[in-house]
Amino acid sequence: MIKLPELLAPAGTLDAFKTAILYGADAIYAGLPGFSMRARAKITTEEVKAGIELAHAAGKKVYLAFNLFAHDAEYANLSRVSETIRYLRPDALIVSDPGIVMWVRENHPDIPIHISTQANICSARSVKFWQAAGARLCVLAREVSHSEFKSIRAACPDVGLEIFVHGAMCMSYSGRCLLSNFVTGRPANRGACAQLCRWKYDVILRERESGLEMPLEEDERGAYIMNSKDLCLMPRLGEVVAARPDSLKIEGRNRSEYYVGSVVHAYRCALDAYAAAPDKFDPAPFMAALNVLETRGYTTAFFDGPVGADAHDYNTTRSTSEYHAAGVITAVNSDKITLELRNEIKAGDEITFILPGTMDNVSVLLERIINAANGADVPKMAAGQRNSIIIPRQWLCGAPVENFAVNVLAYKKKNK
């Protein structure tokens, strides 16, 4: 029997926790403002606690991100952090600072340590260093190629190895970027990155004597000179699993529950299909599921070695997808479903539900828009303020009742 790697999902909100669990994540990573890369996180301590309890009840693990690079003054506040860690009881702490590793070993010796991608681990020697320092698992840098990973795996058979398989790429080594700090004062290493690598830039020449400014004209590549496409290893998932990583990580600490659930769903179904018949595994249907997400386009990045020009989109940062989130189910009754909207819905739209555990999605044509608040028919309804619509069960084309549940997601084509 094939041993599948753990599928690790991000959760920046309690809704993302619930969605990741529903769609088949094996583990979830989360953080709190102030002492991780999630300085802008929307989730509270109590919500993380609730998420951990939900995950543990479902047999899932939760890893708490604690991957800041601490200054001396910050160690004085770590007694409060200790109280929070004991209260939350995570299954592991994700850290990157050697000083923080020492602090965790001294203050929380029973909690496993995972070394963050922020440590930029690119070699077997680095893995062995962190293993000797007490690490249970190392998250390898995105810059490690598949060939390098296999060498690291062979040299380090008795320590956990985790790799990123999906999500945003960084123009610097796995998030160690100072562009945002210098230009906006928002530190990338504290989760506040302004993503200046996605901005459109104009290059201006200034003549020294006169001060005359002359813009340089764009060439055929445009001006988005640092706009990386998003990482997606679905096309190479068979090779990834065969190399025996312990954990596959999905990026997305600030992503919506729609993004988290959709990506987890695709990779969960793909991993299960691979386990059932590795020789017949075809990533195409699972790739199709990822293509409905809003993305800057996909790249396998460093999988085959140094990246080429096709890993970037020099023309725009806009999504390449024609679809976006429609809503999320918040209630299921014997005769109707309540869908809380994430984008505007109008009569005549077709929405597609992403059903957990199967690639057999169900589409529904909304001939009418029924306001959940008062039952009135309306021509369209905007998202926001928890606006919801009613979908009568007879519209669901006889789909089995058990396929629909709270937190199930739906998407639709963008309105022209």
PyMOL commands that set and color helices and strands:
alter all, ss='L'
color gray80, all
select helices_A, chain A and resi 14-22+45-57+72-75+78-88+98-107+117-119+124-132+146-155+173-175+179-184+188-190+196-198+234-242+257-276+278-280+284-291+309-311+393-396+401-403
alter helices_A, ss='H'
color red, helices_A
select strands_A, chain A and resi 6-10+27-31+61-65+92-95+113-115+135-139+160-167+204-206+213-215+230-232+247-250+298-299+323-332+336-341+345-346+350-354+362-365+369-371+377-378+380-381+388-392+409-413
alter strands_A, ss='S'
color yellow, strands_A
deselect
rebuild
show_as cartoon
